[in-house]
């Protein structure tokens, strides 16, 4: 993955690969609504819009608010980001649906910072 700050560090452009797809995401701050947004598109025609709101100093809630697959099936879902161990561990937890049906696997990713 490649992360690049933009707009005087008020936005970030993120490119990466997952499986057989490549994708690009634009992350930004909506100061009026008090939330972070993400808009993503990938090489297989999927796209989504995500909003993130602060629940506590270490927990941020996320919600898929729009998007879907190239075949027209819609995405839905919600969850949270949990920062632990002084920010050295990030857990991404939640549920995602496709056309209102739960996906077979729950989202439960854990990322560890390897350096300061």
C-alpha positions in Angstrom: 0.0 0.0 0.0 1.0 3.6 -0.7 -0.3 6.5 1.5 0.3 10.1 0.4 -0.9 13.2 2.3 -2.6 15.9 0.2 -4.3 19.3 0.8 -1.9 20.4 3.6 -2.5 17.0 5.4 -6.3 17.5 5.4 -6.6 14.5 3.0 -4.9 11.3 2.2 -4.7 9.3 -1.1 -4.2 5.6 -0.5 -3.4 3.1 -3.3 -3.0 -0.6 -2.9 -3.7 -4.2 -4.0 -5.8 -6.9 -2.4 -6.1 -10.3 -4.0 -6.4 -9.7 -7.8 -7.6 -6.1 -7.6 -5.9 -2.7 -7.2 -7.7 0.2 -5.7 -7.6 3.8 -4.7 -9.1 5.6 -1.8 -9.5 9.3 -0.9 -9.7 10.0 2.8 -10.6 13.4 4.2 -12.1 15.4 7.1 -15.6 16.8 7.1 -15.2 19.5 9.8 -18.8 20.6 9.7 -20.2 17.1 10.2 -17.3 16.2 12.6 -16.3 13.0 10.8 -13.8 11.4 8.4 -14.9 10.1 5.0 -13.4 7.6 2.6 -14.3 7.2 -1.0 -12.9 4.0 -2.7 -12.9 2.5 -6.2 -11.1 -0.6 -7.5 -10.1 -2.3 -10.7 -13.1 -4.8 -10.7 -15.7 -2.0 -10.6 -16.5 -2.0 -6.9 -16.8 1.2 -5.0 -17.9 2.4 -1.6 -18.2 5.4 0.7 -17.4 5.1 4.4 -17.9 7.5 7.2 -16.0 7.4 10.5 -17.0 9.1 13.8 -15.2 9.4 17.1 -16.8 7.3 19.9 -14.0 7.7 22.4 -10.3 8.6 22.4 -9.4 5.0 21.3 -12.6 3.9 19.5 -13.8 5.2 16.1 -17.1 3.9 14.5 -17.3 3.3 10.8 -20.3 2.8 8.6 -20.6 1.9 4.9 -23.0 4.5 3.6 -23.0 3.9 -0.2 -21.5 1.7 -2.8 -21.4 -1.8 -4.2 -20.1 -4.2 -6.8 -20.0 -3.8 -10.6 -23.0 -6.2 -10.9 -25.1 -3.7 -8.9 -25.2 -5.6 -5.6 -25.1 -3.0 -2.8 -22.7 -2.9 0.2 -23.7 -2.2 3.7 -22.2 -2.7 7.1 -20.7 -1.1 10.2 -18.1 -1.6 12.8 -15.2 0.2 14.6 -11.5 0.9 14.7 -10.0 0.3 18.2 -6.5 1.7 19.0 -4.7 0.0 21.8 -1.2 -0.4 23.4 -0.5 3.4 23.0 -1.5 3.3 19.3 0.7 0.4 18.5 -2.2 -2.0 17.8 -5.2 -1.3 15.6 -8.2 -3.6 15.4 -10.7 -3.2 12.7 -13.9 -5.0 13.6 -17.3 -5.2 12.0 -19.9 -6.8 9.7 -20.3 -6.2 5.9 -23.4 -7.1 3.9 -23.9 -7.6 0.2 -27.4 -6.8 -1.0 -28.5 -7.1 2.7 -27.1 -10.6 3.2 -24.3 -11.1 5.7 -20.9 -12.1 4.2 -19.5 -15.4 5.5 -16.6 -13.9 7.5 -16.7 -11.3 10.2 -14.2 -8.4 9.8 -11.7 -8.8 12.5 -8.3 -7.4 11.4 -5.5 -6.6 13.8 -2.5 -4.5 12.7 0.7 -4.0 14.8 3.1 -1.1 14.5 6.6 -2.5 14.1 8.6 0.8 14.7 8.2 4.1 16.4 
